[in-house]
Amino acid sequence: MNPQNADLRNANPRSGLHVAFDGITKDFGAVRVLHGVGFDLHPGRVHGLLGENGAGKSTLMKILAGYHAPTAGTIRIDGQPTRFAGSRDAEERGIVLIHQELNLADDLTVAQNMFLGHELRRGWLLDDRAMRVQAAQALRQVGFDGDPDTKVRDLIVAEKQLVEIAKAQLRHARLLIMDEPTASLTPSECERLFGLIARLRDDGVTIVYISHKLDEVERITDEVIVMRDGRFVARAPTAETSRRRMATLMVGRELTDMFPEKRTVPPSATPLMAVRDVTVPGWAEGVSFDLHPGEILGFAGLVGAGRTELFEGILGLRPRSAGRIELNGKAVRLRTPREAMRHGLTYLSEDRKGKGLHTSMRLRDNLTLMTLRHHAHPLLSHASEDAALARAVTAFGIRGDPGGTAASLSGGNQQKLAIAKFLEPDPRVFVLDEPTRGVDVGAKRDIYFLIERLAAERRGVIVISSELIELIGLCHRVIVMRGRRVTATLPADRLSEEELIAHAIGTHTRH
């Protein structure tokens, strides 16, 4: 630990920290991403930190948590200038960051991940039993009843998110930073998290809550702090700031309606896609549905309901034991995503960095990876690939260095690139799983209008989402799954949060 931090080692572990940023500047090479940022964080309060992707929020919090050093400026903690040698140094002061991008080791167990670098020992040996017991207790606090001995690679994304939150609990945080913590969580899991945040605030913990979900920010934060283009813009009590005002401060302009106007989908004799009695062992049982040309079809349900796994089974990513799939009226056997692509069906995973993009590769190489044969005459033509990228940048509004890597893009622009990539094969049916996860309000609107544009071209679009407002605002119909089965199919005029939740949790009663 840095010697200047030693005098606070024995501070009350339940008290929060007062943090003051004074002129924080950060450069990455020749690029300045933070420009003299200054504001305070107070104990016993939940601060909503808002801004578009690329506004500098996560970079500033990584500086506070010891992952980066500022280029200039000072951080004062409880009045004392502080500089951390690394994230471990910051954690010893009680500053814990829950990353937006999951930071877990797939080949370790849940318990091993939660204690990684903080292992409990009994003499010279690791105390595995104590770590499993404490891990299980922390997991229960966030509503996850999984086995601490489960390998992380066997968890779905939402369960990994809960593990990250539980891991932070074990650190006895005095300042807790949550970066998009509910991106993959269901309403019931969010409720547990909000209850935990309220308890921590009552205990005096300082909390920073970064989210693009303005309804959550409105509900659980005491004040909002807005950043834009690497600068501090404004702060205000949450109770005095409407969601529209928050959005305007974030993007620097008035936002018009978030969702496109819904078209009437004309009937079709033959659906683009027909699924009959599909079973994915352990995940989906006897699922049937149709998707029509020009339709945006939503899938709702709690974590574990089987939505994502159903489509992984349809695409050949999981074993499928029964069922029939038709595309354009013809029965097809889909054993791999490549076969599905040849039949006009593509699927964009909720994990855009793990399964959608190769972040270390350039934009051009990501975009054309699925369609290289289209750009070989017979040798691969970089000019053809560059032309495809130029078209995608214009068509999808991708902002960033065209010659850079996918990692250099903001979250919203990464998602636009991923959508462009999976549309390169020109599919008739496009499945998007959590299409706006970790995406700011401006990019969300862009993606919603892009999805509508695809449907207007008489494609069929399937949207799997945990954001009920997204499904309600975008979809012509929504299918609800619970316990691995379809429990309801709701038309647009019956879509409401109450109706969707009731079907998802099994409390809906017939009238």
RODO-2510 file (C-alpha; in nm, 4 decimals, decimal comma):
residues 511
     n   res          X          Y          Z
     1     m     0,0000     0,0000     0,0000
     2     n     0,1090     0,3550    -0,0699
     3     p     0,2455     0,4967     0,2630
     4     q     0,0263     0,8062     0,2368
     5     n    -0,2795     0,5769     0,2605
     6     a    -0,1714     0,3882     0,5755
     7     d    -0,3391     0,6189     0,8296
     8     l    -0,6845     0,5190     0,7029
     9     r    -0,6326     0,1431     0,7263
    10     n    -0,8154     0,1266     1,0581
    11     a    -1,1008     0,3603     0,9680
    12     n    -1,4520     0,2407     1,0452
    13     p    -1,5171    -0,0204     0,7712
    14     r    -1,8845     0,0779     0,7539
    15     s    -1,8212     0,4497     0,6967
    16     g    -1,8230     0,5854     0,3453
    17     l    -1,5517     0,7885     0,1785
    18     h    -1,5675     1,1503     0,0707
    19     v    -1,3977     1,1872    -0,2672
    20     a    -1,3084     1,5119    -0,4452
    21     f    -1,1882     1,5126    -0,8064
    22     d    -0,9852     1,8242    -0,8801
    23     g    -0,8881     1,8942    -1,2423
    24     i    -0,8554     1,5271    -1,3441
    25     t    -0,7074     1,4921    -1,6921
    26     k    -0,6290     1,1665    -1,8695
    27     d    -0,4433     1,1133    -2,1966
    28     f    -0,4042     0,7868    -2,3838
    29     g    -0,1159     0,8631    -2,6149
    30     a    -0,2110     1,1721    -2,8142
    31     v    -0,5808     1,1381    -2,7301
    32     r    -0,7193     1,3293    -2,4316
    33     v    -1,0241     1,1533    -2,2876
    34     l    -1,0713     1,3546    -1,9653
    35     h    -1,0466     1,7327    -1,9567
    36     g    -0,9995     1,8755    -1,6072
    37     v    -1,2918     1,6954    -1,4420
    38     g    -1,3938     1,8133    -1,0985
    39     f    -1,6774     1,7160    -0,8609
    40     d    -1,7335     1,5494    -0,5201
    41     l    -1,8804     1,2191    -0,4011
    42     h    -2,0386     1,2049    -0,0559
    43     p    -2,0832     0,9225     0,1983
    44     g    -2,4281     0,7741     0,2423
    45     r    -2,5493     0,8863    -0,0987
    46     v    -2,6140     0,7139    -0,4319
    47     h    -2,4674     0,9190    -0,7151
    48     g    -2,5994     0,8497    -1,0639
    49     l    -2,3092     0,9065    -1,3058
    50     l    -2,4526     0,9652    -1,6535
    51     g    -2,3141     1,0208    -2,0005
    52     e    -2,3040     0,8712    -2,3465
    53     n    -2,0579     0,5949    -2,4306
    54     g    -1,7206     0,7639    -2,4586
    55     a    -1,8122     1,0452    -2,2190
    56     g    -1,5312     0,9410    -1,9826
    57     k    -1,7362     0,7944    -1,6971
    58     s    -1,5680     0,4547    -1,6851
    59     t    -1,2200     0,6019    -1,7337
    60     l    -1,2709     0,8388    -1,4396
    61     m    -1,3961     0,5562    -1,2181
    62     k    -1,1035     0,3346    -1,3194
    63     i    -0,8712     0,6149    -1,2072
    64     l    -1,0544     0,6282    -0,8741
    65     a    -1,0322     0,2464    -0,8420
    66     g    -0,6577     0,2383    -0,9157
    67     y    -0,6662     0,0854    -1,2641
    68     h    -0,5346     0,4023    -1,4314
    69     a    -0,3260     0,6930    -1,3083
    70     p    -0,4387     1,0460    -1,3970
    71     t    -0,2220     1,2443    -1,6354
    72     a    -0,2882     1,5557    -1,4286
    73     g    -0,5067     1,6618    -1,1401
    74     t    -0,5641     1,5410    -0,7847
    75     i    -0,7972     1,2985    -0,6101
    76     r    -0,8639     1,3809    -0,2457
    77     i    -1,0090     1,1126    -0,0200
    78     d    -1,1431     1,2428     0,3077
    79     g    -0,9489     1,5602     0,2377
    80     q    -0,6104     1,3987     0,1695
    81     p    -0,4443     1,3910    -0,1758
    82     t    -0,4255     1,0257    -0,2811
    83     r    -0,2675     0,8294    -0,5610
    84     f    -0,3041     0,4516    -0,5835
    85     a    -0,0331     0,2095    -0,6929
    86     g    -0,2960    -0,0207    -0,8417
    87     s    -0,6449    -0,1620    -0,7980
    88     r    -0,5375    -0,3771    -0,5014
    89     d    -0,4185    -0,0613    -0,3277
    90     a    -0,7579     0,1033    -0,3864
    91     e    -0,9444    -0,2050    -0,2636
    92     e    -0,7488    -0,1945     0,0607
    93     r    -0,8920     0,1536     0,1083
    94     g    -1,2394     0,0123     0,0496
    95     i    -1,2900     0,1277    -0,3115
    96     v    -1,4468    -0,1489    -0,5196
    97     l    -1,5408    -0,1323    -0,8876
    98     i    -1,7914    -0,3715    -1,0456
    99     h    -1,6893    -0,3640    -1,4096
   100     q    -1,9334    -0,3283    -1,6979
   101     e    -1,7340    -0,5883    -1,8898
   102     l    -1,7341    -0,9000    -1,6739
   103     n    -1,3967    -0,9562    -1,5109
   104     l    -1,4077    -1,3261    -1,4209
   105     a    -1,1786    -1,6224    -1,4943
   106     d    -1,3848    -1,8793    -1,6845
   107     d    -1,1812    -2,1831    -1,5748
   108     l    -1,2107    -2,1077    -1,2012
   109     t    -1,5110    -2,1798    -0,9827
   110     v    -1,7477    -1,9118    -0,8616
   111     a    -1,5934    -1,9194    -0,5120
   112     q    -1,2382    -1,9097    -0,6482
   113     n    -1,3256    -1,6045    -0,8574
   114     m    -1,4851    -1,4267    -0,5638
   115     f    -1,1738    -1,4680    -0,3479
   116     l    -0,9138    -1,4370    -0,6236
   117     g    -0,6251    -1,2358    -0,4786
   118     h    -0,7972    -1,2318    -0,1355
   119     e    -0,7857    -1,6026    -0,0510
   120     l    -0,8634    -1,7186     0,3029
   121     r    -0,6000    -1,9385     0,4626
   122     r    -0,5777    -2,1825     0,7485
   123     g    -0,2121    -2,1837     0,8312
   124     w    -0,0218    -2,2417     0,5078
   125     l    -0,3211    -2,3965     0,3304
   126     l    -0,6160    -2,2354     0,1528
   127     d    -0,9380    -2,2599     0,3537
   128     d    -1,1617    -2,3757     0,0676
   129     r    -1,4520    -2,4610     0,2948
   130     a    -1,4651    -2,1140     0,4527
   131     m    -1,4434    -1,9499     0,1091
   132     r    -1,7307    -2,1638    -0,0234
   133     v    -1,9484    -2,0812     0,2789
   134     q    -1,8844    -1,7073     0,2575
   135     a    -1,9287    -1,7090    -0,1202
   136     a    -2,2656    -1,8852    -0,0856
   137     q    -2,3796    -1,6269     0,1712
   138     a    -2,2810    -1,3357    -0,0524
   139     l    -2,4498    -1,4976    -0,3525
   140     r    -2,7742    -1,5407    -0,1590
   141     q    -2,7677    -1,1706    -0,0731
   142     v    -2,7916    -1,0851    -0,4429
   143     g    -3,0522    -1,3520    -0,5141
   144     f    -2,8335    -1,6191    -0,6752
   145     d    -2,8729    -1,9715    -0,5338
   146     g    -2,6105    -2,1328    -0,7550
   147     d    -2,3371    -2,3688    -0,6365
   148     p    -2,0120    -2,1851    -0,5465
   149     d    -1,8203    -2,4811    -0,6946
   150     t    -1,9672    -2,4221    -1,0429
   151     k    -1,7142    -2,3231    -1,3082
   152     v    -1,7792    -1,9672    -1,4276
   153     r    -1,7751    -2,0805    -1,7917
   154     d    -2,0940    -2,2784    -1,7190
   155     l    -2,2879    -1,9674    -1,6089
   156     i    -2,5045    -1,7513    -1,8309
   157     v    -2,4263    -1,3799    -1,8585
   158     a    -2,6845    -1,2699    -1,5985
   159     e    -2,5483    -1,5174    -1,3432
   160     k    -2,1942    -1,3908    -1,4043
   161     q    -2,3211    -1,0373    -1,3376
   162     l    -2,4631    -1,1488    -1,0020
   163     v    -2,1308    -1,3135    -0,9152
   164     e    -1,9523    -0,9826    -0,9815
   165     i    -2,1934    -0,8014    -0,7492
   166     a    -2,1576    -1,0668    -0,4788
   167     k    -1,7778    -1,0521    -0,5135
   168     a    -1,7876    -0,6793    -0,4406
   169     q    -1,9926    -0,7511    -0,1277
   170     l    -1,7084    -0,9623     0,0105
   171     r    -1,4697    -0,6674    -0,0144
   172     h    -1,6665    -0,4673     0,2504
   173     a    -1,6676    -0,1651     0,0239
   174     r    -1,6648     0,1858     0,1672
   175     l    -1,7047     0,3267    -0,1842
   176     l    -1,8804     0,1031    -0,4354
   177     i    -1,8807     0,1786    -0,8087
   178     m    -2,1403    -0,0095    -1,0152
   179     d    -2,0947     0,0160    -1,3918
   180     e    -2,4134    -0,1015    -1,5695
   181     p    -2,4883    -0,3643    -1,2996
   182     t    -2,8381    -0,4515    -1,4260
   183     a    -2,7502    -0,4852    -1,7948
   184     s    -2,8444    -0,8551    -1,7981
   185     l    -3,0676    -0,8810    -1,4907
   186     t    -3,4397    -0,9478    -1,4792
   187     p    -3,6856    -0,7221    -1,2888
   188     s    -3,6861    -0,9494    -0,9818
   189     e    -3,3056    -0,9608    -0,9707
   190     c    -3,2947    -0,5834    -1,0104
   191     e    -3,5267    -0,5485    -0,7112
   192     r    -3,2872    -0,7496    -0,4947
   193     l    -2,9980    -0,5344    -0,6127
   194     f    -3,1872    -0,2137    -0,5383
   195     g    -3,2632    -0,3414    -0,1884
   196     l    -2,8925    -0,4131    -0,1379
   197     i    -2,7999    -0,0623    -0,2586
   198     a    -3,0494     0,0905    -0,0143
   199     r    -2,8973    -0,1074     0,2756
   200     l    -2,5444    -0,0028     0,1812
   201     r    -2,6502     0,3622     0,1569
   202     d    -2,8126     0,3384     0,5005
   203     d    -2,4833     0,1982     0,6315
   204     g    -2,3078     0,5118     0,5032
   205     v    -2,1340     0,3608     0,1999
   206     t    -2,0566     0,5989    -0,0872
   207     i    -2,2114     0,4613    -0,4065
   208     v    -2,1583     0,5540    -0,7718
   209     y    -2,4210     0,4068    -1,0044
   210     i    -2,3415     0,4217    -1,3769
   211     s    -2,6357     0,3274    -1,5967
   212     h    -2,8059     0,4125    -1,9238
   213     k    -3,1390     0,2990    -1,7771
   214     l    -3,2796     0,6321    -1,6722
   215     d    -3,5810     0,4806    -1,4976
   216     e    -3,3408     0,3049    -1,2588
   217     v    -3,1376     0,6212    -1,2090
   218     e    -3,4568     0,8121    -1,1314
   219     r    -3,5647     0,5503    -0,8795
   220     i    -3,2538     0,4705    -0,6742
   221     t    -3,0132     0,7670    -0,6897
   222     d    -3,0015     1,0749    -0,4707
   223     e    -2,8384     1,2965    -0,7314
   224     v    -2,7214     1,2796    -1,0905
   225     i    -2,3806     1,3850    -1,2190
   226     v    -2,3526     1,4246    -1,5971
   227     m    -2,0403     1,4004    -1,8131
   228     r    -2,0095     1,4691    -2,1844
   229     d    -1,7048     1,4429    -2,4113
   230     g    -1,4679     1,3902    -2,1168
   231     r    -1,5957     1,6916    -1,9224
   232     f    -1,8145     1,7501    -1,6192
   233     v    -2,1421     1,9049    -1,7379
   234     a    -2,3875     1,9258    -1,4491
   235     r    -2,5074     1,7811    -1,1197
   236     a    -2,8538     1,8058    -0,9677
   237     p    -3,0817     1,6320    -0,7170
   238     t    -3,2480     1,3384    -0,8884
   239     a    -3,5891     1,4381    -0,7552
   240     e    -3,5619     1,7678    -0,9443
   241     t    -3,4382     1,6197    -1,2750
   242     s    -3,6709     1,4518    -1,5246
   243     r    -3,5566     1,1656    -1,7461
   244     r    -3,5920     1,3905    -2,0495
   245     r    -3,3664     1,6477    -1,8837
   246     m    -3,1107     1,3765    -1,8014
   247     a    -3,1090     1,2585    -2,1632
   248     t    -3,0747     1,6148    -2,2939
   249     l    -2,7770     1,6831    -2,0655
   250     m    -2,6117     1,3569    -2,1745
   251     v    -2,6352     1,4098    -2,5502
   252     g    -2,6229     1,7886    -2,5560
   253     r    -2,9414     1,8219    -2,7586
   254     e    -3,3126     1,7533    -2,7299
   255     l    -3,4053     1,3941    -2,8098
   256     t    -3,7198     1,3299    -3,0089
   257     d    -3,9278     1,0157    -2,9558
   258     m    -3,7130     0,7156    -2,8589
   259     f    -3,9058     0,4594    -3,0629
   260     p    -4,0114     0,4655    -3,4273
   261     e    -4,3798     0,4653    -3,5076
   262     k    -4,5130     0,1115    -3,5341
   263     r    -4,6224    -0,0002    -3,8777
   264     t    -4,9072    -0,2386    -3,9410
   265     v    -4,7575    -0,5705    -4,0507
   266     p    -4,9573    -0,7025    -4,3489
   267     p    -5,0597    -1,0683    -4,3220
   268     s    -4,8582    -1,3279    -4,5108
   269     a    -4,9625    -1,6757    -4,6185
   270     t    -4,6142    -1,8142    -4,5522
   271     p    -4,4128    -1,6993    -4,2485
   272     l    -4,0455    -1,6189    -4,2920
   273     m    -3,9734    -1,8543    -4,0052
   274     a    -4,1869    -2,1254    -3,8479
   275     v    -4,0726    -2,3110    -3,5355
   276     r    -4,2724    -2,6162    -3,4276
   277     d    -4,2339    -2,8041    -3,0969
   278     v    -3,8618    -2,7330    -3,0574
   279     t    -3,6999    -2,8793    -2,7473
   280     v    -3,3546    -2,7843    -2,6201
   281     p    -3,2860    -3,0278    -2,3340
   282     g    -3,2782    -2,8510    -1,9996
   283     w    -3,3708    -2,5145    -2,1493
   284     a    -3,6771    -2,5134    -2,3744
   285     e    -3,9663    -2,7570    -2,4186
   286     g    -4,2065    -2,7776    -2,7095
   287     v    -4,1703    -2,4171    -2,8266
   288     s    -4,3634    -2,3079    -3,1365
   289     f    -4,3956    -1,9675    -3,3052
   290     d    -4,4157    -1,7921    -3,6421
   291     l    -4,2285    -1,4848    -3,7643
   292     h    -4,3793    -1,2895    -4,0551
   293     p    -4,2155    -1,0602    -4,3127
   294     g    -4,1770    -0,7077    -4,1730
   295     e    -4,2442    -0,8170    -3,8152
   296     i    -4,0442    -0,7332    -3,5022
   297     l    -4,1109    -1,0218    -3,2620
   298     g    -4,0010    -0,9901    -2,8999
   299     f    -3,9071    -1,2568    -2,6460
   300     a    -3,9483    -1,1775    -2,2752
   301     g    -3,8872    -1,3832    -1,9612
   302     l    -3,6810    -1,4127    -1,6465
   303     v    -3,3243    -1,5410    -1,6392
   304     g    -3,3400    -1,9182    -1,6837
   305     a    -3,6658    -1,9045    -1,8807
   306     g    -3,4771    -2,0395    -2,1830
   307     r    -3,4992    -1,7542    -2,4355
   308     t    -3,1328    -1,7329    -2,5329
   309     e    -3,0840    -2,1085    -2,5074
   310     l    -3,3842    -2,1708    -2,7348
   311     f    -3,2205    -1,9757    -3,0160
   312     e    -2,8797    -2,1272    -2,9471
   313     g    -3,0524    -2,4625    -2,9990
   314     i    -3,2186    -2,3445    -3,3199
   315     l    -2,8810    -2,2234    -3,4519
   316     g    -2,7010    -2,5465    -3,3615
   317     l    -2,5019    -2,3949    -3,0762
   318     r    -2,6761    -2,6324    -2,8318
   319     p    -2,8161    -2,9846    -2,8811
   320     r    -3,1770    -2,9887    -2,9993
   321     s    -3,3692    -3,3087    -2,9313
   322     a    -3,6991    -3,2396    -3,1081
   323     g    -3,8828    -2,9981    -3,3311
   324     r    -3,9107    -2,8681    -3,6845
   325     i    -3,7815    -2,5409    -3,8295
   326     e    -3,8995    -2,3883    -4,1555
   327     l    -3,7502    -2,0893    -4,3357
   328     n    -3,9479    -1,9393    -4,6247
   329     g    -4,1848    -2,2351    -4,6101
   330     k    -3,9159    -2,5046    -4,6406
   331     a    -3,8020    -2,7386    -4,3641
   332     v    -3,4324    -2,6939    -4,2824
   333     r    -3,1772    -2,8746    -4,0696
   334     l    -2,9554    -2,6254    -3,8909
   335     r    -2,6547    -2,7901    -3,7302
   336     t    -2,4235    -2,4876    -3,7182
   337     p    -2,4575    -2,1072    -3,7350
   338     r    -2,2862    -2,1244    -4,0762
   339     e    -2,5637    -2,3477    -4,2090
   340     a    -2,8216    -2,1108    -4,0622
   341     m    -2,6501    -1,8187    -4,2359
   342     r    -2,6685    -1,9991    -4,5686
   343     h    -3,0432    -2,0352    -4,5160
   344     g    -3,0830    -1,6633    -4,4385
   345     l    -3,0801    -1,6662    -4,0556
   346     t    -2,8207    -1,4881    -3,8414
   347     y    -2,7968    -1,4438    -3,4627
   348     l    -2,6141    -1,1713    -3,2691
   349     s    -2,5290    -1,2870    -2,9153
   350     e    -2,5863    -1,0754    -2,6053
   351     d    -2,2100    -1,1050    -2,5427
   352     r    -2,0921    -0,8785    -2,8241
   353     k    -1,7274    -0,8784    -2,7107
   354     g    -1,7053    -1,2494    -2,6390
   355     k    -1,9139    -1,3844    -2,9286
   356     g    -1,9955    -1,0943    -3,1608
   357     l    -1,6707    -0,9101    -3,2303
   358     h    -1,2976    -0,9713    -3,2256
   359     t    -1,2089    -0,6535    -3,0406
   360     s    -0,8370    -0,6730    -3,1227
   361     m    -0,9124    -0,6791    -3,4966
   362     r    -0,9751    -0,3764    -3,7169
   363     l    -1,3249    -0,2609    -3,8050
   364     r    -1,2904    -0,3759    -4,1650
   365     d    -1,1756    -0,7245    -4,0670
   366     n    -1,4606    -0,7648    -3,8182
   367     l    -1,7198    -0,6503    -4,0688
   368     t    -1,6243    -0,8868    -4,3510
   369     l    -1,5240    -1,1920    -4,1468
   370     m    -1,8490    -1,3792    -4,2215
   371     t    -1,8501    -1,2949    -4,5931
   372     l    -1,4879    -1,3117    -4,7071
   373     r    -1,5827    -1,4993    -5,0236
   374     h    -1,7805    -1,1929    -5,1361
   375     h    -1,4566    -0,9931    -5,1383
   376     a    -1,2297    -1,2506    -5,3075
   377     h    -1,1833    -1,2120    -5,6866
   378     p    -1,0245    -1,4744    -5,6436
   379     l    -0,7729    -1,3147    -5,4012
   380     l    -0,9063    -1,1159    -5,1088
   381     s    -0,9562    -0,7543    -5,2145
   382     h    -0,8915    -0,4998    -4,9399
   383     a    -1,0435    -0,2348    -5,1654
   384     s    -1,3693    -0,4306    -5,1715
   385     e    -1,3583    -0,4698    -4,7925
   386     d    -1,2876    -0,0983    -4,7470
   387     a    -1,5863    -0,0149    -4,9666
   388     a    -1,8073    -0,2430    -4,7535
   389     l    -1,6857    -0,0695    -4,4384
   390     a    -1,7527     0,2744    -4,5874
   391     r    -2,1093     0,1663    -4,6681
   392     a    -2,1594     0,0291    -4,3167
   393     v    -2,0210     0,3423    -4,1493
   394     t    -2,2739     0,5515    -4,3419
   395     a    -2,5697     0,3135    -4,3146
   396     f    -2,5302     0,2333    -3,9444
   397     g    -2,3885     0,5611    -3,8164
   398     i    -2,0683     0,4055    -3,6809
   399     r    -1,8496     0,6738    -3,5246
   400     g    -1,4816     0,6112    -3,4679
   401     d    -1,1512     0,5650    -3,6458
   402     p    -1,2226     0,3443    -3,9519
   403     g    -0,8636     0,2209    -3,9380
   404     g    -0,8754     0,1395    -3,5677
   405     t    -0,9674    -0,1758    -3,3784
   406     a    -1,3136    -0,2626    -3,2506
   407     a    -1,1804    -0,2139    -2,8955
   408     s    -1,1286     0,1567    -2,9710
   409     l    -1,5028     0,2107    -3,0275
   410     s    -1,7548     0,3067    -2,7605
   411     g    -2,0077     0,0442    -2,6535
   412     g    -2,2810     0,1845    -2,8750
   413     n    -2,0579     0,1942    -3,1820
   414     q    -1,9302    -0,1576    -3,1118
   415     q    -2,2913    -0,2750    -3,1125
   416     k    -2,3607    -0,0958    -3,4420
   417     l    -2,0520    -0,2620    -3,5919
   418     a    -2,1684    -0,6014    -3,4647
   419     i    -2,5134    -0,5490    -3,6173
   420     a    -2,3525    -0,4460    -3,9471
   421     k    -2,1316    -0,7563    -3,9369
   422     f    -2,4217    -0,9960    -3,8896
   423     l    -2,6206    -0,8212    -4,1613
   424     e    -2,3365    -0,8547    -4,4145
   425     p    -2,4652    -1,1995    -4,5269
   426     d    -2,7983    -1,0235    -4,6066
   427     p    -3,0229    -1,2438    -4,3882
   428     r    -3,4007    -1,2547    -4,4162
   429     v    -3,4307    -1,3345    -4,0421
   430     f    -3,2148    -1,1537    -3,7862
   431     v    -3,2110    -1,2474    -3,4141
   432     l    -3,0723    -0,9865    -3,1729
   433     d    -3,0111    -1,0890    -2,8119
   434     e    -3,0086    -0,7889    -2,5721
   435     p    -2,9378    -0,5456    -2,8604
   436     t    -2,8855    -0,2384    -2,6399
   437     r    -2,7012    -0,3910    -2,3435
   438     g    -2,4543    -0,1325    -2,2111
   439     v    -2,5517     0,1208    -2,4784
   440     d    -2,6209     0,4887    -2,4088
   441     v    -2,9528     0,6594    -2,4686
   442     g    -2,8542     0,8207    -2,7992
   443     a    -2,7150     0,4969    -2,9441
   444     k    -3,0224     0,3086    -2,8196
   445     r    -3,2465     0,5324    -3,0267
   446     d    -3,0228     0,4799    -3,3304
   447     i    -3,0461     0,1011    -3,2877
   448     y    -3,4249     0,1071    -3,2447
   449     f    -3,4671     0,2991    -3,5682
   450     l    -3,2203     0,0663    -3,7403
   451     i    -3,4248    -0,2386    -3,6312
   452     e    -3,7406    -0,0756    -3,7656
   453     r    -3,5619    -0,0026    -4,0937
   454     l    -3,4685    -0,3697    -4,1267
   455     a    -3,8272    -0,4771    -4,0639
   456     a    -3,9568    -0,2205    -4,3149
   457     e    -3,7416    -0,4017    -4,5741
   458     r    -3,9667    -0,7064    -4,5142
   459     r    -3,7066    -0,8875    -4,3088
   460     g    -3,8128    -1,0591    -3,9887
   461     v    -3,6450    -0,9370    -3,6704
   462     i    -3,6480    -1,1190    -3,3359
   463     v    -3,5502    -0,9178    -3,0273
   464     i    -3,4650    -1,0967    -2,7011
   465     s    -3,4552    -0,8374    -2,4251
   466     s    -3,4722    -0,7962    -2,0491
   467     e    -3,5802    -0,4329    -2,0942
   468     l    -3,9582    -0,4425    -2,0975
   469     i    -3,9901    -0,0817    -2,2176
   470     e    -3,7754    -0,1798    -2,5171
   471     l    -4,0040    -0,4692    -2,6073
   472     i    -4,3175    -0,2604    -2,5595
   473     g    -4,1909     0,0318    -2,7652
   474     l    -4,0439    -0,1713    -3,0499
   475     c    -4,2272    -0,4995    -3,1065
   476     h    -4,5424    -0,5953    -3,2927
   477     r    -4,5845    -0,9035    -3,0747
   478     v    -4,4048    -1,0361    -2,7648
   479     i    -4,3715    -1,4023    -2,6686
   480     v    -4,3242    -1,4628    -2,2944
   481     m    -4,1354    -1,7685    -2,1687
   482     r    -4,1407    -1,9088    -1,8175
   483     g    -4,0021    -2,2372    -1,6934
   484     r    -3,8712    -2,3312    -2,0417
   485     r    -4,2127    -2,2975    -2,2062
   486     v    -4,4084    -2,0300    -2,3905
   487     t    -4,6734    -1,8948    -2,1523
   488     a    -4,8207    -1,6133    -2,3638
   489     t    -4,8066    -1,4378    -2,6990
   490     l    -4,9179    -1,0756    -2,6624
   491     p    -5,0102    -0,8398    -2,9481
   492     a    -4,9003    -0,4748    -2,9451
   493     d    -5,2278    -0,3494    -2,7962
   494     r    -5,1851    -0,5722    -2,4890
   495     l    -4,8223    -0,4883    -2,4153
   496     s    -4,7561    -0,3364    -2,0738
   497     e    -4,4944    -0,3892    -1,8060
   498     e    -4,7548    -0,5297    -1,5684
   499     e    -4,8844    -0,7806    -1,8247
   500     l    -4,5375    -0,8992    -1,9270
   501     i    -4,4167    -0,9375    -1,5677
   502     a    -4,7326    -1,1247    -1,4663
   503     h    -4,6844    -1,3817    -1,7430
   504     a    -4,3089    -1,4063    -1,6752
   505     i    -4,3474    -1,4830    -1,3042
   506     g    -4,6694    -1,6850    -1,3338
   507     t    -4,9136    -1,4542    -1,1537
   508     h    -5,1315    -1,3750    -1,4530
   509     t    -5,4952    -1,4726    -1,4134
   510     r    -5,7405    -1,5195    -1,6975
   511     h    -6,0445    -1,2917    -1,7060
***
